[in-house]
Amino acid sequence: MENERMPDDKPNAASDILEKITAFMLARKGIAIRFLYTVMYYLIFVILTTLVNICAVVQYVFLFATTKPHEQLRKFSNKINTYTYKVMRYMTVTENTRPYPFSDLPPDVEPIEEEIKF
């Protein structure tokens, strides 16, 4: 008689497991949400790196043609580089602030060097 289970034991065990799973999931909800944002920012990151590569190629084409850098492209590239840096910091969990479009575009991290040397 001692080894016999009571009919109520299974539902209690199942509800205990369900409660543990629910607590586990709730404790990690924030992590899951951040992971989803990171996936979105990864897609943005891929677009940004492609854009940086295009800017570099266009800048060199312009340099070969005119022997001077295209100033507007330099400014744009600097902004893209700064934004890419912020996206990477968020993706690698070294910054908590979500980058643009959830916050303002960041200011330039470093100014553009005035003189370009070859």
ABEGO torsion letter per residue (X at the ends): XAABBBAAAAAAAAAAAAAAAAAAAAAAAAAAAAAAAAAAAAAAAAAAAAAAAAAAAAAAAAAAAAGBBBAAAAAAAAAAAAAAAAAAAAAAGABABBBOAABBBBBBABBBBABBBX
